[in-house]
Amino acid sequence: MKLPDDVKTTIALFRAKKGDPPKAPAGADPEPYTELARVWTHALCEQLRFSHGATWGHKSAGPGRPHSADVIACIAPYLDENFIATQINIGFAEAYGRKPTPDEFAYWHDKMTTPDVFSDLKTRVGWNPYWQARLENPGSASADPSLAGDATVVVPGGWPEVKPMIGFDLWTSVGSVEQEFVEDPDSIDLAGQIFEEVAAVDHLDGATDPVDPPVPPSTSCQFTATDLSEVYARLDAINLRIDELLTKAEFNAAVQSLEDKLNAALPQILTALKAAVCKIPFKW
């Protein structure tokens, strides 16, 4: 799995503003420089939390262990729109040498985000390596379900069955004289390690916007415009019905007002009628 383009952009902005953690000079103790890298990485995790939501954070190898000096972490990413878009685009680039059309993108997006029963009788939803295998073998209608694993299995009472965590190692030989930034890292499985939540801090002074919640929709692929004619037609029908109800309500209110006025005047009307009757001459 690769980093989404918008996350790469945030990392590039962070590096441009903050610079990179320094390398240890030849022969120097690397530990102080590793600690500087740890502080730098933690600040980047805070920025990712601010810019891309609460699924981003830091990680440690276990209770009481320090935060990683070179790895950023993402928890439960398999339904994240940006991750799904990135994997679809990578799959098409590797299989076809191009980006997917809007229809192709929508087809695979629907496949990955709709719960489905696999041939091993487990129901899964979200991106997993099974879909990567399908994308890389466009002529195949299926793949080995064991590739999917259990991270995205839907179970009664909630899903996923396992809350997965992946990481991206941004530095080689961190803290040493050989330290180098990894431009396009592959994801690494962090099963058994600890996801460390971080504060949402804008270290870029407004260069990016907070997105938690909600996470903005992916811009990795342009979708076709949705046909809303039926929706608009239903809204027009609802509005017409509301107008009819308002007209009836106004009529009913007018009738009620007239009735109230008649009731209020009724005693006077009866008195006047009695007086008029008394003045009528009768012949016996």
Buried (B, 14 or more C-beta within 10 A) or exposed (E): BBBBBBBBBBBEBBBEEBEBBEBBEEEEEBEEBBBBBBEBBBBBBBBBBBBBBBBBBBBBBEEEEEBBBBBBBBBBBBBBBBBBBBBBBBBBEEBEEEBBEEEBBBEBBEBBBEEEEBEEEBEBBBBBBBBBBBBBEEEEEEBEBEBBBBBBBBEEEEBBBBEBBBBBBBBEEBBBEEBEBEEEBEBBEBEEBBBBEBEBEBBBEEBBEEBBEEBEEBEBBEEEEEEEEEEEEEEEEEEEEEEEEEEEEEEEEEEEEEEEEEEEEEEEEEEEEEEEEEEEEEEE
